[in-house]
Amino acid sequence: MAGSSIGARIRLSIELALTGANASKSLLAKQEEAGRALGMTGAEMDVARQGSSFDFETSVAVSLALNACRETHQRALRAGLSEEACAEIEFISQACRSQSDDPVPLEASFLSP
Protein backbone atom coordinates (compact mmCIF):
# COMPACT_ATOMS: atom_id res chain seq x y z
CA MET A 1 0.00 0.00 0.00
CA ALA A 2 1.55 3.26 -1.09
CA GLY A 3 2.09 5.68 1.75
CA SER A 4 1.47 3.10 4.46
CA SER A 5 3.30 3.65 7.71
CA ILE A 6 3.07 -0.02 8.68
CA GLY A 7 4.32 -3.07 6.84
CA ALA A 8 2.25 -5.71 5.13
CA ARG A 9 3.13 -8.35 7.76
CA ILE A 10 1.86 -6.09 10.53
CA ARG A 11 -1.30 -5.28 8.55
CA LEU A 12 -1.99 -8.97 8.02
CA SER A 13 -1.26 -9.78 11.67
CA ILE A 14 -3.78 -7.12 12.67
CA GLU A 15 -6.42 -8.56 10.35
CA LEU A 16 -5.71 -12.07 11.63
CA ALA A 17 -6.12 -10.87 15.21
CA LEU A 18 -9.33 -8.97 14.49
CA THR A 19 -10.95 -11.79 12.53
CA GLY A 20 -9.51 -14.64 14.60
CA ALA A 21 -11.20 -17.95 14.00
CA ASN A 22 -14.49 -16.23 13.13
CA ALA A 23 -13.50 -15.52 9.53
CA SER A 24 -15.19 -17.31 6.67
CA LYS A 25 -13.35 -20.19 5.04
CA SER A 26 -12.65 -18.08 1.97
CA LEU A 27 -11.19 -15.25 4.06
CA LEU A 28 -9.10 -17.72 6.07
CA ALA A 29 -7.74 -19.14 2.81
CA LYS A 30 -6.93 -15.63 1.52
CA GLN A 31 -5.19 -14.78 4.79
CA GLU A 32 -3.17 -18.01 4.70
CA GLU A 33 -2.15 -17.34 1.10
CA ALA A 34 -1.20 -13.75 1.89
CA GLY A 35 0.77 -14.83 4.96
CA ARG A 36 2.72 -17.43 3.02
CA ALA A 37 3.46 -14.86 0.28
CA LEU A 38 4.88 -12.61 2.99
CA GLY A 39 7.00 -15.43 4.38
CA MET A 40 4.97 -15.89 7.55
CA THR A 41 4.99 -19.32 9.15
CA GLY A 42 1.88 -21.16 10.23
CA ALA A 43 2.87 -20.56 13.84
CA GLU A 44 3.14 -16.80 13.25
CA MET A 45 -0.34 -16.75 11.72
CA ASP A 46 -1.78 -18.86 14.54
CA VAL A 47 -0.28 -16.57 17.18
CA ALA A 48 -1.62 -13.52 15.33
CA ARG A 49 -5.12 -15.06 15.33
CA GLN A 50 -4.75 -15.31 19.11
CA GLY A 51 -3.93 -11.59 19.31
CA SER A 52 -0.17 -11.70 19.73
CA SER A 53 3.09 -11.98 17.83
CA PHE A 54 6.62 -13.26 18.26
CA ASP A 55 7.82 -9.85 17.02
CA PHE A 56 7.72 -6.99 19.57
CA GLU A 57 6.62 -4.24 17.16
CA THR A 58 3.91 -6.44 15.64
CA SER A 59 2.72 -7.45 19.10
CA VAL A 60 2.36 -3.79 20.11
CA ALA A 61 0.50 -3.01 16.87
CA VAL A 62 -1.88 -5.96 17.34
CA SER A 63 -2.50 -4.93 20.95
CA LEU A 64 -3.43 -1.43 19.82
CA ALA A 65 -5.75 -2.79 17.11
CA LEU A 66 -7.54 -5.05 19.58
CA ASN A 67 -7.90 -2.35 22.23
CA ALA A 68 -7.73 1.05 20.57
CA CYS A 69 -7.88 3.42 23.51
CA ARG A 70 -5.75 6.25 24.87
CA GLU A 71 -3.71 3.97 27.15
CA THR A 72 -2.74 1.45 24.47
CA HIS A 73 -2.10 4.32 22.04
CA GLN A 74 0.35 5.90 24.51
CA ARG A 75 1.94 2.51 25.18
CA ALA A 76 2.43 2.01 21.43
CA LEU A 77 4.08 5.43 21.12
CA ARG A 78 6.42 4.65 24.03
CA ALA A 79 7.26 1.32 22.36
CA GLY A 80 8.43 3.16 19.25
CA LEU A 81 5.46 3.24 16.89
CA SER A 82 4.93 6.59 15.19
CA GLU A 83 1.80 8.67 15.62
CA GLU A 84 1.06 8.01 11.94
CA ALA A 85 1.36 4.23 12.44
CA CYS A 86 -0.91 4.35 15.49
CA ALA A 87 -3.53 6.33 13.57
CA GLU A 88 -3.38 3.85 10.68
CA ILE A 89 -3.70 0.87 13.04
CA GLU A 90 -6.69 2.46 14.77
CA PHE A 91 -8.29 3.16 11.37
CA ILE A 92 -7.79 -0.46 10.28
CA SER A 93 -9.25 -1.67 13.57
CA GLN A 94 -12.31 0.52 13.27
CA ALA A 95 -12.85 -0.39 9.61
CA CYS A 96 -12.47 -4.08 10.32
CA ARG A 97 -14.92 -3.97 13.21
CA SER A 98 -17.51 -2.01 11.20
CA GLN A 99 -17.66 -4.53 8.34
CA SER A 100 -19.13 -7.96 8.83
CA ASP A 101 -18.32 -10.11 5.79
CA ASP A 102 -14.91 -9.07 4.47
CA PRO A 103 -13.20 -7.12 7.29
CA VAL A 104 -10.79 -4.92 5.37
CA PRO A 105 -9.98 -5.59 1.73
CA LEU A 106 -6.24 -5.49 2.32
CA GLU A 107 -5.24 -8.63 0.44
CA ALA A 108 -3.56 -6.70 -2.37
CA SER A 109 -1.45 -4.69 0.06
CA PHE A 110 -0.22 -7.84 1.81
CA LEU A 111 1.60 -8.91 -1.30
CA SER A 112 3.58 -5.70 -1.63
CA PRO A 113 6.89 -5.41 0.27
C-alpha positions in Angstrom: 0.0 0.0 0.0 1.6 3.3 -1.1 2.1 5.7 1.8 1.5 3.1 4.5 3.3 3.7 7.7 3.1 0.0 8.7 4.3 -3.1 6.8 2.2 -5.7 5.1 3.1 -8.4 7.8 1.9 -6.1 10.5 -1.3 -5.3 8.6 -2.0 -9.0 8.0 -1.3 -9.8 11.7 -3.8 -7.1 12.7 -6.4 -8.6 10.3 -5.7 -12.1 11.6 -6.1 -10.9 15.2 -9.3 -9.0 14.5 -11.0 -11.8 12.5 -9.5 -14.6 14.6 -11.2 -18.0 14.0 -14.5 -16.2 13.1 -13.5 -15.5 9.5 -15.2 -17.3 6.7 -13.3 -20.2 5.0 -12.7 -18.1 2.0 -11.2 -15.3 4.1 -9.1 -17.7 6.1 -7.7 -19.1 2.8 -6.9 -15.6 1.5 -5.2 -14.8 4.8 -3.2 -18.0 4.7 -2.1 -17.3 1.1 -1.2 -13.8 1.9 0.8 -14.8 5.0 2.7 -17.4 3.0 3.5 -14.9 0.3 4.9 -12.6 3.0 7.0 -15.4 4.4 5.0 -15.9 7.6 5.0 -19.3 9.2 1.9 -21.2 10.2 2.9 -20.6 13.8 3.1 -16.8 13.2 -0.3 -16.7 11.7 -1.8 -18.9 14.5 -0.3 -16.6 17.2 -1.6 -13.5 15.3 -5.1 -15.1 15.3 -4.7 -15.3 19.1 -3.9 -11.6 19.3 -0.2 -11.7 19.7 3.1 -12.0 17.8 6.6 -13.3 18.3 7.8 -9.8 17.0 7.7 -7.0 19.6 6.6 -4.2 17.2 3.9 -6.4 15.6 2.7 -7.4 19.1 2.4 -3.8 20.1 0.5 -3.0 16.9 -1.9 -6.0 17.3 -2.5 -4.9 21.0 -3.4 -1.4 19.8 -5.7 -2.8 17.1 -7.5 -5.1 19.6 -7.9 -2.3 22.2 -7.7 1.1 20.6 -7.9 3.4 23.5 -5.7 6.3 24.9 -3.7 4.0 27.2 -2.7 1.4 24.5 -2.1 4.3 22.0 0.3 5.9 24.5 1.9 2.5 25.2 2.4 2.0 21.4 4.1 5.4 21.1 6.4 4.6 24.0 7.3 1.3 22.4 8.4 3.2 19.3 5.5 3.2 16.9 4.9 6.6 15.2 1.8 8.7 15.6 1.1 8.0 11.9 1.4 4.2 12.4 -0.9 4.3 15.5 -3.5 6.3 13.6 -3.4 3.8 10.7 -3.7 0.9 13.0 -6.7 2.5 14.8 -8.3 3.2 11.4 -7.8 -0.5 10.3 -9.2 -1.7 13.6 -12.3 0.5 13.3 -12.9 -0.4 9.6 -12.5 -4.1 10.3 -14.9 -4.0 13.2 -17.5 -2.0 11.2 -17.7 -4.5 8.3 -19.1 -8.0 8.8 -18.3 -10.1 5.8 -14.9 -9.1 4.5 -13.2 -7.1 7.3 -10.8 -4.9 5.4 -10.0 -5.6 1.7 -6.2 -5.5 2.3 -5.2 -8.6 0.4 -3.6 -6.7 -2.4 -1.5 -4.7 0.1 -0.2 -7.8 1.8 1.6 -8.9 -1.3 3.6 -5.7 -1.6 6.9 -5.4 0.3 
